[in-house]
Amino acid sequence: MAQKGKSLQKLSFEEAMEKLEKIVEKLESGELSLEDSVKSFEEGIELSKLCKKKLETAENRVKKIVEKADGDLDLELFEEPAGETNE
């Protein structure tokens, strides 16, 4: 699962959401075996965490936009924690 986790980290938010939606559809279909359902659920949880993390990163970047006293907007550089990439 560690290898799969690394490949998931490379997905954009939109790609991760699309994969998550497909997993939900498969799970809701009821056609998967118990073992496949559990594996899909585990992957879905990882995708959910990834999406949450990417949303939080985007929110933090937006928060870095500050309004100057004269009303002009100034974008401050956002420093990502080591090991994170922003898609």
Secondary structure as the mmCIF struct_conf table of DSSP 4:
data_model
#
loop_
_struct_conf.conf_type_id
_struct_conf.id
_struct_conf.beg_label_comp_id
_struct_conf.beg_label_asym_id
_struct_conf.beg_label_seq_id
_struct_conf.end_label_comp_id
_struct_conf.end_label_asym_id
_struct_conf.end_label_seq_id
HELX_RH_AL_P HELX_RH_AL_P1 ALA A 2 GLN A 9
TURN_TY1_P TURN_TY1_P1 LYS A 10 LYS A 10
BEND BEND1 LEU A 11 LEU A 11
HELX_RH_AL_P HELX_RH_AL_P2 PHE A 13 SER A 29
TURN_TY1_P TURN_TY1_P2 GLY A 30 GLY A 30
BEND BEND2 LEU A 32 LEU A 32
HELX_RH_AL_P HELX_RH_AL_P3 LEU A 34 LYS A 63
TURN_TY1_P TURN_TY1_P3 LYS A 64 LYS A 64
STRN STRN1 ILE A 65 GLU A 67
TURN_TY1_P TURN_TY1_P4 ALA A 69 ASP A 70
BEND BEND3 GLY A 71 GLY A 71
STRN STRN2 LEU A 73 LEU A 75
HELX_LH_PP_P HELX_LH_PP_P1 GLU A 76 PRO A 81
TURN_TY1_P TURN_TY1_P5 ALA A 82 GLY A 83
#
